[in-house]
Amino acid sequence: MCSKCNIRVCAINYHKQGRIFYRKKCEQCLHLTKPVRPSWFLAGYKPKRKCEYCNFKPLYRDQVTVIHIDNNLTNISNKNLKTVCLNCCVEISKTGWVQGDLLPDE
């Protein structure tokens, strides 16, 4: 029986040395506990390995996050999404994303 709902029977997980081992949760309870993916992940955006605001290179993936520059969560484009460190995330939330005066080469 499922350890969460105690209603449904669990599927077989694997066989080992003639014994049957079952999953702890049924199929429906497993689907209910799936992690929710952010919209930028589902759109295919890959976070950079450095902060795009201050060029900080983190040791751990948790030190950077992905933000929407214009705070429009429905606009998922590479121009709207930026990878920034947590320090810059706080600064940007207070001052906004400030672009430099440099123009890209054409």
N, C-alpha and C positions, 0 to 999 in steps of 0.2 A: 504494500500500500504506500501511497505517496506520503512523505513526511510532512508536507505542507498542508494539503487539503484533506488527507485521510479518506478520500472517496475513491479515486481512480487507482488502477493497478499500474505499476511502473513497468517499463520495457526492460528487456535483458540488456545489460551493459557489456558483459563479456563472460567467457567461460575460462576457467583455470583449474587444471588438475581434476577435471570431472565435476567441478562445482559450478553452479550458476550464480553470477553476481548481478544484482539488479541496480538500476539507477535509484537515487534517493528521491527524485521528484518525477511526477508524471509529465507527459509532453506539454500539456496546457500550462502547468505551473512553471516549467522551464521557459516557455515563451513569454510569460508574464514578467520574468526577472531578467530579461535581456537588457543590456545597457542601452541607453538612448544615445544615438550618435548625433553630433552637432550637424547643422545643415551644411556647413562648409566642408565637412568630411564627406558627406553624401554627394556633394557637388564635385568632389575630386581635388579639392585644394590640398596641397602638401605644405605643412609648416616648414619654414626655413630653419637652418641650424644656427642662426644668429638673430639678434634683435635688429629689425629694420629701422629702428629709430636711433639707437646708440651704438650698434655693432657689437654688443655684448655677446660672447660665445658661452652658452651655459654648459655646465657639466652634466646636468640632468634635464630630461625633457620637461619636467614639471616647472622649470624656471622660466619658461616662455609660454605665451598663450596667443591665440588668434583673436583679433578684434576686427570689428567693422568700423571703418573710418567715419562714415557719415551716420552711424547708429541706425541705419536702415537694414534690419535683419532679413528682409526679403530680397535685397539686392546682393546676390552672391556672385561677384565677379572678382577676378584676380586683382583688379585695380582698387576694389573696395576692401579687400581683406589684407591684413598685415600681421606678421608675426612679431610680437614685441615681448620684452622681458617684463616681469611683474612690476619692477620699479617704474618703467616707462608707461606701463598700463595705468598706474595711478596718476602720473603726470598728464597723460593724454586725456584722461577722464575729466581733469580740472581745466586744462588749457585748450584741448582740441589738437588735432593733428596739424602741425605746422610744416608745410613744405618749404624747402630751401629755395633760394633764388637762382639756383643752377638749372639750366635747361638741358634736356638730353640731346646728344649729338644726332644729327639727321643725316 
